[in-house]
Amino acid sequence: MRNALTVDVEDYFQVSAFEHHIARTDWERLPCRVERNMDVILSLLDERKISATFFTLGWIAERYPALVKRMAACGHEIASHGSAHRRVSDQTPKEFAEDATRSKALLEDLCGSEVKGYRAPSFSIGAANLWALEVLQEAGYRYSSSIYPIAHDHYGMPEAPRFGFHHEKGLLELPATTVLLFGRNLPASGGGYFRLLPYPVSRWMMKRVNQSDREPCIFYFHPWEIDPEQPRQEGVNFKTRFRHYTNLSQMEGKIRRLLGDFEWGRMDRIFLENEQ
């Protein structure tokens, strides 16, 4: 079974956990690491002949257009991660529509093909703002991967379906993968959970979804997660430091194992092949 490999293309200083410590107005003066990290990721995928989906931030695309063109030329899907990494829950419907439309147009101009997918920063679509799925439909997206059906202190909609479903207006929502244990959805999709958990645990959860649920997994990670040399932020609390920096030095090796243990593909080719 092919699983969807996805990368949220953003830099270390753009994560939501740092938003109260790093002002957006300071982003321009900070050293960017995204090109270096994407070189590593693209090389890893090329070695395995794997195509992936890159949910790309508009801010990154504007400053590194050659990177977006390179990803597309390598056969990867280019999808949107919004323009400036603002949570959908912090935007009005009008603001969100403008953001989603602007990022889609920018990416399409660069990659020369339709941008079909969107992922909200920090999985920030949930029960309180499901109107965002209708906005994405109207903006021309064909699918979203923005709902995480877990309980979390910053995001999550545990009552959401665990696997793909259509919003009432027709947009296909593809939630991040969870495994159901003891009546509770547990994260099995990547990111910080993948870095923190022993690799055999993550592998077991994904195999369980493939074999027991007979569903493809949607795995995600960020370029900064393979970069233990990134600048360290001062003044953040212990929980934020733990979540962001733990096991960065192990991540590249774990990703290599993951690429070899499962079959991988792009979101659009896995989930839209049978869509009208």
N, C-alpha and C positions, 0 to 999 in steps of 0.2 A: 504494500500500500504506500502510495506517495503521500508525504506530509508536506505542509507548506512551510518553507523557510523564509522568515521575514526579518528585516533589519530596520530599525527606526533611526534614520540618518540625522543625528544631532550631535552637538559637541558637549563636552563635560560641563561647561558652565551654563548650559541651557536646561538642565534637568529641573523639574518642578520643585524638588527638595531644596534647591539653592535659591529659589526665587526671592526669598526675603533676605538673602545675603549678597546676591549679585544683581545689580540693577541692569535692565535691558540696555540702558544707555551706556553701560560699561562693556558690553559684549565686543564692540569694535576694537577696544584696546587690549583685550586678552589674547594670549597666544592660542591660535587654533591648532587642533591636533587631528581634525577629522580627515584631512587628506592622507596623512600618514597611516591612520588606522584603517581607512578604506582601502589603501594599497594592500594591506595585510589580508583583509577580508576578501577582496576580489581575487587575490592570488590563491587563497584557500579554496575558493569556489572553482576557480579555473583548474586547479589540480584534480578536482573530483568531477569536473564537467557538470556542475550543478548550477541550475538557474534559480534565482531567488526573487523575492519582491522587496524593493527598497522604498519604505515610507519616508519620503524625503521632505525635510523642512524647507519652506520657501526661503528663509533667511540664508540657509546653506546654499541653495541653488543659485540665488542671486550673486553670491560671492565666489562660488566654485562651479560655474556653468560647465567647464570642461569635465568635471567629475560626473555630473549628471549624464552628459553625452557619452562618456566612457561606459558608465553602467548600462545604458541602453544599448550601446554598440556591442557589449559583451553578451547580450541576450537576456538581460534581467528586466523584470517589470518595474516601471517607475510608478509609484503611487504617492499620494499626498499625506503629509503629516501636519498640515496647516502651514501658516506663514511664519508666525513668531512664537510658537510653542505656548500659546495661551490656552488654558483649559477651556473647554466648551462651556463648562458650568460658570465661568467668569465672564461670558459674553452674552449680549442680547441676541435674539434671532437675527436682527439686521446685521450686527457686527459679525456674527458667525457666517452668515451667507456671503458677506463681502470677503471674509478671510478665505473661506473654502473655494469660492469662485476665483479669487486672485491666485491662489497657490496652484490650482488646477491649470489655469491658463499659462502661468509661468512654466510649469513643468512640461506641458504639452509643446510649448514653443521650443524648449530645449531638446526634448527627446524625439520630437517629430511623430509622436503617436498618441492615441487616446489614453488619458489617465482615468482608469476605471475605479480605483480603490482609494479609500480614505481611512486613516486611523487617527483618532483624537489623541492629542497629548495627554498622557497619564490616564488613558482609558476613561476620559471624563464625560462620557455619555452614559446616563443611567436613568432610573425611574423618574427623576425630577426634570429631565430635559429630553425626553424622547422626541420632542418636536424637532430636534437636530437631525434625525434620520430623514424626516420629510424635507428639510432644507437641503440635505445632501442629494436627495433624489432630484429636487428641482434644479440643483446646480449641475446635474448631468453625471453624477457618479452612479456606478452600477452596483457597488458593494461598499460596505463599511466593516471595519474590524475594530470597533471602538468600545464594546461592552465587555466587561470582565465579570462573569457570573460567580463572584466570590465576595466575602465580607472582608473589607480592608479599611484602614483608618483614613485613606485618602480617596478611594474610589471603590467601585464595585456595585453590582446588582445581582445578589445571590439568587433572586427569584427568576432571573432570566433563563431562557432555554440554554442548555449547555452547548448545543450545536446549532448550525446555521438555521436561520428563520427569516421570513419575509416580514418587513414592517407592513402595516395596513395599507400604506401607499405603494408598496411594491419593492422598496429597496431591500436587498439581501444583506442581512447582518451576520457576520461570521465571528462569533465570540472567541476570545482567547481560550485555549484548551484547559479544561479542568478534569480531574478524576473524582468520581463519586465514591467516598468512603465513609461508612458509619453515618449515612444520611447527610453528609456535608460535602460541598464542592471544595476541593483542594487544588491550588494552582499547579499546573503541569506544563506551563507554556514557555518557560525561559526567564530572562531578565534576572533580577536579584535572587529569585528563588533558585534558579539554576546555578548561580554562583555559590549560594550558601549551602545548598544540599549536596551530599555526596553524589557523585555521578551515577552510581548504580541505582539510587532512588529515583532520580529523574528518568533514567532509561526505563525502569520498571513501570513508572506511571504512564509514560508514552506508549509503551508496548501494550499495557492494559487497555488504553483507549483504542488502539489499532485492533487488538485481538478480541476484546470483550464487547466494546461498543461498535466495532466495525466502522470507525470513523477516522478520517485523517486528523492529525494534530496540526495546530498552528503554533509554531515556535517563533519566539522573537528575542532579539538582543540588540544592544547598542554598540556603535564603534568604540565609545570610551570604555566599554567594559573589558576590552582586551588590552588596555593601555595603563599598566601600573606606573608609568613615568609621568602621568598627567599631573599638573600643578594641584597641590592640596589647598583646600579652602579653610581659612581660619574662622573660628567663631561658631561653627556648626555644632549642634548637640551630639551626644554619643550615639543616639539611635540613627541619626542621619549619616554620621561617619561610618557606622557599622554597615548600614545598608549599601552605601555607595562604594566603599573602598575594600570591603572584605573579598578576598580571593581574586582580585584583579589579575594577579600574576598567574593564576591557574586557568583563567578563562579560555585562552587561546587553545591550550591543550585539550580542554573539555569539549570545545567546539569541534576540534579535529576528530575526537572520538565519536561525537554525535553524527558528524557527516558520514562517517563510515558505518555506523550501526543502523541507519535508517535510509529509506529512499526519500528524495526531496524534489520539490518543484515550486513553481510560481503559484501565487494565489489565484490569478485569473485562469490559469490552465487547469487547476485542480477543481475549482468551484464554479466556474462560469461556463464550462464546456457544454453543459446540458441546459443552460439558461437561455430563454428566448431573447 
